[in-house]
């Protein structure tokens, strides 16, 4: 019985470590998502301004 209890304790410790890693990964993904959103929000107005400056008859490239 002691062996089973020891293995269950080891499994609980491993699960806690994995949960912490998953939480850190989820936080990192959240941060990247927010940074991406901020970048998109900054780029969109600039893109519109470039389109206006180029005018309807001009092509970029």
Secondary structure, DSSP 8 states (H G I E B T S, - for coil): -HHHHHHHHHHHHHHHHHHHHHHHHHHHHHHHHHHHHHHHHHHHHHHHHHHHHH-TT----
